[in-house]
Amino acid sequence: MTEEKTVNEILVVGPFKEEHKKRFEETGRDCRFTWFPDFTGREATPEIIASADVIIGNVKPGLIKESPKLKLLQLTSAGAD
């Protein structure tokens, strides 16, 4: 029996340098990254946010509760309301 690998969906919101993107992707080889270079995350659709296992950056707070798979939220700000 072959064990199926779980692919973590990682949503990254914010302007990261190419060298940092490369580091993320090398470290998370079993992950699928979706990049949105705008700090506001405006382009991240509710469907993309809902499919994320991990969110790095800030997205609309109201959409977080619609993310049943979310395991980790790493904000790029000092705090959350």
N, C-alpha and C positions, 0 to 999 in steps of 0.2 A: 504494500500500500504506500503510495506517495503522499507525503504531507504537503498540503497546499500552503504556500507562503502568503501571508497577509501583506498587502501593499498599503502603506499608510499614505493618505492623501494630505499633502502639506500645502496650505495656502499661505503665501508670503506677500504682505502688503507693505510697500515702501521702496524707495530708491536704493537698492543695494548695488555695490560695485560688482563688476564681473568676477573679480577674484573671490569675493565673498560668496557669490552664487555658486561658483565652482566648488568651493569648500563644502557648502551645504550639500550639493549633489554628490560629491565624493563620499561624504560621511553617511549620507542617507541613501545608499545604493538601492535599497529595497523600498524606496519612497518615490512617490510621483509628486513633483512640485508644480504648482501653478503660481506664476509671478504676476503681480500687479505693481508697476513702478510708482504709482501715485499714492501718496500717504493717505489719501482719503478713502481709498478702496471703493470708490464710486462704481468702477467697472465690474466689481465682483458681484455677480448675480446671487440672489437668494439660493438658487440651486447649487452653485459652486460652494457657497458658505456652508450649506447644509451637508454637503458631501465631505467636508474636511474633517480629518482626524486631529489635525493640529493647525492652529492659526497663529502666525507670527506677524504682528502688526495690529492695526486698529481697523475694525469694521463696525458697521452700524450696530449699536448694542441690542436693538430689537431683533436682529437676525440671529444673535447668538443662541437665544432660547429655541430657535428652530433648527439647531444643529445636534441631532441625536447621537452622532458618532464622535463628537468633540471630546478629546482626551486632555488636550493642553491648549491654553490660550496664553501667548506671550505678548503682552502689550509693549509698544515702543514708547509709551508715555509714562509719566510718573505715577499714574493711578487711574482708577476707573470709578465712575459714578454708578 
